[in-house]
Each structure stands twice: as structure tokens, then as C-alpha cells.
Amino acid sequence: MQKAKFWIKAKVNVIDITQVFYYMSCIGCNKGTGYKYNESFICMYCKNQGVCKPRARTYVELDDNTGKLAATMFGEVAEQALGCSAVELMERAGEENLPYVKRIADKLSKKIWKIQVYADPEKLKEKKYRQFNVLSIEAVEDEENAGSSC
């Protein structure tokens, strides 16, 4: 099924700093699993023997000053934007680490990003379900340096 891809220049805001910023996944196909970190298993989706690893996932809002779009960042894209690995996110999960998560979210929202977003055109037709995923992200400028030629 073909995906609709488009580029935007926007700020990225974390929707909820109490969200779980990772999920346990198969390293072969990235599907979620109920296994524990570093536990060996045979994936029910891709049928490969693998080891369970955390994969970064972040629910965000993209704001380009004309509107806001809810989106999800996964894997390396989320790690790049947040500036930390999925293992670090897993190790920093929990209420006691909210100040750490808030610092990461604040730092993320202070930059302007060039973002490639994609969506399934069939899903876009549905009124109830619209899912956008961030395919790539690159920092363009910091908010405090926006408009500066330096």
C-alpha cells in the first residue's frame, strides 16, 4: 500500500511527558512483544529467533505555525530527536525521572525541525483514525537563533 509523504518545517512538542517513551520489540521486525529486555524468543510475526530490545516511541505534536499535527516518532528517529537511546529511555522510565524527561522535552521543543511525515492515504479518509509517523527529522535551527544569520 502506498504511503503519502510530505515535508514540513515545524516545532516538535511532546504531548505527554508521562508517556512511556519505549516499547519492548523484536529486533528483526520492530513489532511489540511481551518479552523482557534481552530475553531470547522466536517472534510470532517474522518467525526469527531474536533478543528483545527496547525501541524508542514518542507521541508528539508538530506545530508549523499554521496548525498542529499529532504524530509518532519511532526508533532511531525518536532517539535522534530526543538525544538519547531507547535503553536510556527505558532506564529513566518512572515518575522519579520526570525532571529528566521534562528537560529532554523542553530541549526538543526549542528547535525548528525539518521533518518528513508519512501517512497511509486510506487511513486519512477515515474520520476517526488518522495516523502520521515521522520518517526523518533534522534540526534546522534553535528557537533563540531563529532568524539569525550566524
C-alpha angles and dihedrals in degrees: 000000000000120000127217109232127190139163127233136175107223151135117260119222124187106235097212125007090203092062119114104257096203143031131205110256148173109262089217102056105005092235116147119259138185094230124113128252112291092001113144117233145148110253115236090211106045096018092225125136106243148148122257114245134173116257120200117244125173130180109215144168118231114212120190095169091256096070146325130261126195112225143162128232119204138189120334092002091059092043091051094049095044094042096230140081129258089248090055090048090051092048091048095049116124140066094279089065098052093109089056092048091046091054090052092047092048092049090049093052094051093068132076110228136200101223133186110208127187136192139177106254091215091055091049090063091060116091096208102044125047117158125184123182128196108237097181137358134193129179111243102177144335117255092240090053095043111130092013119123094212 
